[in-house]
Amino acid sequence: CRKYLISNPIIRSTDLIKFEIELKNLGVSDSLFDKIKDLAYEKIPDDTGYICSNCGWTVSQLEDGTNKCIDWRCTSKTDNYKKISELGDTRFLMRLRPGVMRFLSIPGKLELEIEEFCIQNSLKYELWPHHDSYDIKIYLSDDKVIAIDAKDYKNAFNLGYSLLNKENLFKENDWDVAYIVVPNDVINIKIDYCDVVNTALNKRFRKINCITYSELISNLKEGV
């Protein structure tokens, strides 16, 4: 279910029917499916007529004629919204609700990118272990366990503040090394992004470090 939401920011009615069948085959009741659908998706608003080529969500047009999308990267990645496609008839389309897109789908893409690395390199892993205690658990050949929580915040101070206000970052203490992993491009905004986050983490969670995706891949290749 979560993978589907991450990978499908915009869906057609026919896709929703297929999604419903898949979940029902897993034992999901009609009422629970309706709840998931209503919490996750909404009708396309009238002010959106385009699909963003970066994040796959809808591009809205503001009153002054400028375009806006949900992710901070979209403006530059689409060449100031020159690289967008028309939605066409939206009567049979739905999109992820803004909160679901921002806090589940966008960071979820990084989670699935980490999963893909594990698959390509034959690493044993679990997605969202212990009822989503954290995002991904990786088992290395020497029985070392890596716990990863992927975060996607533009502002390092906001991420640090958010982490400090968590009761417990990794609820299950079943790991040897734990990382907060952030996308590579955040350091283009602030070169010491991870240092800022780690300063916050050290106040309460000294065993957890913030690193970029590239640093994670390098560590995994080296066996951490």
Phi, psi and chi 1 to 4 in degrees:
 res  aa     phi    psi   chi1   chi2   chi3   chi4
   1 CYS       -  -48.8  176.0      -      -      -
   2 ARG   -64.8  -41.2 -175.9  164.9  174.2  170.6
   3 LYS   -60.3  -39.6  -89.1 -169.2  177.7 -177.4
   4 TYR   -62.6  -44.8 -175.2   89.8      -      -
   5 LEU   -64.4  -40.2  -61.6  179.4      -      -
   6 ILE   -62.8  -40.7  -67.6  169.3      -      -
   7 SER   -89.1   -7.7  -56.1      -      -      -
   8 ASN  -131.6   75.4  -67.0  -86.1      -      -
   9 PRO   -64.6  -31.1  -17.9   30.7      -      -
  10 ILE  -129.0  133.8  -63.3  175.1      -      -
  11 ILE  -133.2  156.2   58.8  169.5      -      -
  12 ARG   -94.9  160.5  -63.6 -171.8  176.2  -84.4
  13 SER   -56.1  -38.2  -58.7      -      -      -
  14 THR   -65.4  -35.3   50.2      -      -      -
  15 ASP   -66.8  -36.6  -63.2  -34.4      -      -
  16 LEU   -64.8  -36.2 -165.1   59.9      -      -
  17 ILE   -65.1  -42.6  -66.0  170.1      -      -
  18 LYS   -62.8  -41.2  -66.3  176.3 -176.2  177.2
  19 PHE   -61.5  -41.5 -177.8   39.7      -      -
  20 GLU   -62.1  -44.0 -179.8  179.2    9.5      -
  21 ILE   -63.0  -42.7  -67.1  171.3      -      -
  22 GLU   -60.8  -44.4  -71.9  177.2   10.8      -
  23 LEU   -69.0  -38.2  -71.4 -174.2      -      -
  24 LYS   -65.8  -32.6  -73.8 -176.9  177.1  178.5
  25 ASN   -65.7  -21.9  -72.2  -22.5      -      -
  26 LEU   -91.8    3.5  -64.6  174.1      -      -
  27 GLY    96.8    9.1      -      -      -      -
  28 VAL   -76.1  130.0  174.2      -      -      -
  29 SER   -75.1  164.6   65.0      -      -      -
  30 ASP   -59.1  -44.0  -70.6  -15.5      -      -
  31 SER   -66.6  -38.1   59.4      -      -      -
  32 LEU   -70.1  -38.8 -179.6   54.4      -      -
  33 PHE   -62.2  -44.6  172.2   76.7      -      -
  34 ASP   -59.9  -37.7  -72.1  -21.3      -      -
  35 LYS   -67.0  -44.4 -174.5  176.2 -178.6  179.9
  36 ILE   -60.9  -46.8  -67.4  170.3      -      -
  37 LYS   -60.4  -47.0  177.8 -168.3   70.2  175.6
  38 ASP   -69.5  -32.5  -67.7  -19.1      -      -
  39 LEU   -75.0  -31.7  -73.1  172.8      -      -
  40 ALA   -92.0  -41.9      -      -      -      -
  41 TYR  -116.2  156.5  -73.5   99.4      -      -
  42 GLU  -144.3  164.8   64.7 -178.8   10.3      -
  43 LYS   -67.1  153.5  -69.2 -176.3  177.2 -179.9
  44 ILE   -70.6  123.3  -55.5  -72.5      -      -
  45 PRO   -65.8  158.5  -20.0   32.4      -      -
  46 ASP   -66.4  -24.6  -67.3  -23.9      -      -
  47 ASP   -86.8   10.0   65.0  -14.2      -      -
  48 THR  -118.1  123.8   58.9      -      -      -
  49 GLY  -129.2    5.4      -      -      -      -
  50 TYR  -136.1  157.6  -64.5   90.9      -      -
  51 ILE  -105.9  132.0  -59.8  175.8      -      -
  52 CYS   -75.1  130.3  177.7      -      -      -
  53 SER   -76.2  -11.3   60.3      -      -      -
  54 ASN   -89.1  -57.6  177.0   52.5      -      -
  55 CYS  -101.8  -14.5   70.8      -      -      -
  56 GLY    83.9    4.3      -      -      -      -
  57 TRP   -95.1 -169.5 -155.7   56.7      -      -
  58 THR   -90.1  145.3   54.0      -      -      -
  59 VAL  -100.7  125.7  176.5      -      -      -
  60 SER   -99.6  148.6  -59.8      -      -      -
  61 GLN  -105.9  124.4 -170.3  168.7   64.9      -
  62 LEU   -80.2  171.5  -55.1 -179.8      -      -
  63 GLU   -61.8  -29.4  -69.3 -177.2   -0.1      -
  64 ASP   -84.9    4.4   62.2    1.8      -      -
  65 GLY    92.4   -7.6      -      -      -      -
  66 THR   -80.4  156.3   59.2      -      -      -
  67 ASN   -98.7  155.1  -68.8  -44.3      -      -
  68 LYS  -148.1  139.0 -178.8 -178.0  178.9 -178.1
  69 CYS  -125.4 -177.9 -161.3      -      -      -
  70 ILE   -88.8  -25.0 -162.1  165.0      -      -
  71 ASP  -100.8  141.3 -172.5   21.0      -      -
  72 TRP   -64.2  -19.3   59.1  -89.7      -      -
  73 ARG   -82.5  -18.5  -55.1  170.1 -177.4   85.5
  74 CYS   -59.9  -39.2  -66.7      -      -      -
  75 THR   -59.4  -49.4  -58.7      -      -      -
  76 SER   -75.3  -37.1   60.7      -      -      -
  77 LYS   -69.3  -23.3  -67.7  -76.4 -172.4  179.5
  78 THR  -104.1   12.8   61.2      -      -      -
  79 ASP    55.5   54.9 -168.4   15.8      -      -
  80 ASN    56.7   44.3 -160.9   22.6      -      -
  81 TYR    67.3   27.4  -60.5  106.0      -      -
  82 LYS   -82.9  -24.4  -67.2  176.6 -177.2  175.8
  83 LYS  -102.4   69.1  -59.8  174.2 -177.2  176.3
  84 ILE  -133.8  157.7   54.3  177.7      -      -
  85 SER  -117.0  149.0  -54.7      -      -      -
  86 GLU   -70.1  140.0  -72.1 -170.1    9.7      -
  87 LEU   -74.7  -32.7  -87.7  170.0      -      -
  88 GLY    77.4 -146.7      -      -      -      -
  89 ASP   -68.6  116.3 -171.4  -12.4      -      -
  90 THR   -97.3    4.8   61.6      -      -      -
  91 ARG   -62.0  -29.9  -70.7  176.3  -62.5  171.4
  92 PHE  -110.5   22.2  -56.1  105.1      -      -
  93 LEU  -114.1  151.0  -64.2  177.2      -      -
  94 MET  -136.2  155.5  -60.7 -176.9   76.7      -
  95 ARG  -126.2  160.3   73.1  173.9 -171.4 -178.3
  96 LEU   -62.4  143.2  -72.8  176.6      -      -
  97 ARG   -63.1  149.4  -66.6 -176.5 -178.8  -85.4
  98 PRO   -51.5  -44.5  -28.3   36.0      -      -
  99 GLY   -64.5  -38.0      -      -      -      -
 100 VAL   -68.2  -41.4  178.5      -      -      -
 101 MET   -64.1  -46.4 -177.7   65.8 -171.4      -
 102 ARG   -70.2  -42.7  174.9   67.2 -171.8   86.5
 103 PHE  -105.4   -7.4  -63.1  106.2      -      -
 104 LEU  -120.2  -52.7 -171.8  147.3      -      -
 105 SER   -71.7  -46.4 -177.4      -      -      -
 106 ILE   -64.4  -53.2  -68.0  173.5      -      -
 107 PRO   -67.5  -24.9   21.1  -31.3      -      -
 108 GLY   -64.0  -28.1      -      -      -      -
 109 LYS   -62.9  -35.7  -71.0  177.0  171.8   59.6
 110 LEU   -69.6  -38.3  179.4   58.4      -      -
 111 GLU   -60.0  -44.8  -62.8  163.9   13.4      -
 112 LEU   -71.6  -27.6  -62.2 -173.3      -      -
 113 GLU   -67.2  -39.2 -164.4  170.6   -9.3      -
 114 ILE   -66.5  -41.0  -63.5  168.7      -      -
 115 GLU   -60.2  -42.9  179.4 -165.6   31.4      -
 116 GLU   -62.1  -37.9 -177.0   59.9   27.3      -
 117 PHE   -62.5  -42.6  175.3   84.5      -      -
 118 CYS   -61.5  -42.3  -68.7      -      -      -
 119 ILE   -63.6  -47.0  -67.3  170.4      -      -
 120 GLN   -65.9  -26.1  -68.9 -179.6   -2.9      -
 121 ASN  -109.3   15.9  -69.0  -88.1      -      -
 122 SER    54.4   40.3  -58.7      -      -      -
 123 LEU   -92.9  133.8  -67.9  175.3      -      -
 124 LYS   -72.6  135.1 -177.4 -178.3  176.4 -176.5
 125 TYR  -152.8  165.0   71.6   94.3      -      -
 126 GLU  -133.2  133.6  -68.1  178.2   50.1      -
 127 LEU   -90.2  135.2  -91.0  179.9      -      -
 128 TRP    49.0   57.9  -49.5  -58.1      -      -
 129 PRO   -70.4  160.9   27.6  -35.2      -      -
 130 HIS    52.5   49.0  -50.3  -62.9      -      -
 131 HIS    57.1   47.0  -54.8  -71.8      -      -
 132 ASP    67.5   36.4 -160.1   19.1      -      -
 133 SER   -60.8  -35.8  174.2      -      -      -
 134 TYR  -154.7 -175.7   48.5   90.5      -      -
 135 ASP   -85.7  -44.7  -68.9  -31.0      -      -
 136 ILE  -150.4  138.5 -171.7  163.3      -      -
 137 LYS  -117.2  124.2 -178.4  178.2 -174.9  179.3
 138 ILE  -117.9  133.4  -59.8  175.9      -      -
 139 TYR  -104.7  120.6  -58.4   84.6      -      -
 140 LEU   -89.6  167.8  -60.6 -175.3      -      -
 141 SER   -65.1  -23.7   57.6      -      -      -
 142 ASP   -93.6   21.5   58.5   -3.2      -      -
 143 ASP    69.6    9.5  -65.6  -33.4      -      -
 144 LYS   -75.4  140.3 -175.0  177.9  -71.5 -175.8
 145 VAL  -112.4  128.7  174.5      -      -      -
 146 ILE  -108.6  125.7  -47.8  -59.9      -      -
 147 ALA  -105.9  133.5      -      -      -      -
 148 ILE  -131.0  133.2  -64.4  165.4      -      -
 149 ASP  -122.0  116.8 -147.6   17.5      -      -
 150 ALA   -87.0  132.2      -      -      -      -
 151 LYS  -129.0  147.2  -60.8  -65.5 -177.7 -175.0
 152 ASP  -136.1   85.1 -166.2  -17.0      -      -
 153 TYR  -116.9  136.8  -77.7   63.6      -      -
 154 LYS   -69.3  -38.3 -179.4  179.5 -179.3 -179.1
 155 ASN  -101.1  120.5 -171.2  -61.1      -      -
 156 ALA   -64.1  -36.1      -      -      -      -
 157 PHE   -68.0  -37.3  -66.5   98.8      -      -
 158 ASN   -64.7  -40.5  -72.5  -12.9      -      -
 159 LEU   -65.0  -45.6  175.0   55.2      -      -
 160 GLY   -58.3  -43.6      -      -      -      -
 161 TYR   -63.9  -41.9  179.3   79.7      -      -
 162 SER   -62.1  -43.0  173.1      -      -      -
 163 LEU   -66.5  -39.8  -64.7  173.4      -      -
 164 LEU   -63.0  -27.0  -83.5  179.2      -      -
 165 ASN   -91.0    5.6  -77.8  -82.3      -      -
 166 LYS   -82.3  139.2  -62.0  -76.8 -173.5 -178.1
 167 GLU   -66.1  -40.8 -177.0  178.5  -19.1      -
 168 ASN  -155.7  121.4 -164.9  -15.1      -      -
 169 LEU   -71.2  -46.9  -73.1 -178.7      -      -
 170 PHE  -120.5   99.0  -66.0   81.8      -      -
 171 LYS   -60.5  -35.2  -63.8  174.6 -175.2  176.5
 172 GLU   -99.7  125.5  -61.6  -68.9  -25.8      -
 173 ASN   -91.1   62.1 -169.6   19.7      -      -
 174 ASP  -115.8   31.0   60.3  -14.2      -      -
 175 TRP  -131.2  161.6   43.4  -94.5      -      -
 176 ASP   -99.3  -35.8  -61.1  -66.2      -      -
 177 VAL  -134.3  137.3 -179.8      -      -      -
 178 ALA  -128.7  136.3      -      -      -      -
 179 TYR  -128.9  141.4  -66.4  126.9      -      -
 180 ILE   -92.8  117.6  -59.7  -64.2      -      -
 181 VAL  -107.3  130.3  177.6      -      -      -
 182 VAL  -120.1  156.3  -64.2      -      -      -
 183 PRO   -61.8  152.5  -21.4   33.2      -      -
 184 ASN   -60.8  -35.1  -66.0  -30.7      -      -
 185 ASP   -74.5   -6.2   51.9   12.0      -      -
 186 VAL   -67.1  -26.5  -64.5      -      -      -
 187 ILE   -75.3  -10.9   61.7  173.4      -      -
 188 ASN   -72.2  -24.9  -64.3  -28.3      -      -
 189 ILE   -84.6  -44.6  -60.3  172.2      -      -
 190 LYS  -142.8  111.4 -171.8  168.1 -179.8   58.7
 191 ILE   -60.9  -31.0 -169.2   67.7      -      -
 192 ASP  -101.7   30.7   59.8  -15.8      -      -
 193 TYR   -49.6  -54.1 -174.2  104.1      -      -
 194 CYS   -66.4  -32.7  -70.3      -      -      -
 195 ASP   -62.9  -41.4  -67.6  -24.7      -      -
 196 VAL   -62.0  -46.1  169.6      -      -      -
 197 VAL   -66.4  -40.7  178.0      -      -      -
 198 ASN   -66.9  -32.1  -76.3  -36.0      -      -
 199 THR   -61.1  -41.2  -62.8      -      -      -
 200 ALA   -67.9  -45.0      -      -      -      -
 201 LEU   -60.2  -37.2  -75.0  171.1      -      -
 202 ASN   -65.2  -15.4  -74.3  -23.9      -      -
 203 LYS   -74.5  -25.2  -66.2  177.8 -179.5  178.0
 204 ARG  -137.7  -30.3  -74.1 -170.0   56.7 -153.6
 205 PHE  -126.0   72.7  -53.4  106.3      -      -
 206 ARG   -66.9  -21.8  -67.4 -177.9  176.3  -85.8
 207 LYS   -88.3   -1.3  -67.3 -176.2  178.2 -179.6
 208 ILE  -111.3  133.9  -58.3  170.8      -      -
 209 ASN  -123.4  146.4  -70.9  -54.9      -      -
 210 CYS   -94.6  127.6  175.4      -      -      -
 211 ILE  -138.9  163.0   60.4  174.7      -      -
 212 THR   -82.2  167.0   63.7      -      -      -
 213 TYR   -58.8  -42.9  172.7   73.9      -      -
 214 SER   -61.8  -39.4  -70.8      -      -      -
 215 GLU   -66.0  -38.7  -70.1  173.0  -42.3      -
 216 LEU   -60.9  -48.1  170.5   67.3      -      -
 217 ILE   -61.3  -41.0  -62.2  -51.9      -      -
 218 SER   -62.3  -43.5  177.2      -      -      -
 219 ASN   -64.8  -40.8  -71.4   -8.6      -      -
 220 LEU   -65.2  -38.3  -69.9  175.4      -      -
 221 LYS   -66.2  -30.9  -72.8  179.6  177.8  178.8
 222 GLU   -88.8   -3.1  -66.1  173.4    4.6      -
 223 GLY    79.0   21.0      -      -      -      -
 224 VAL    55.4      - -171.4      -      -      -
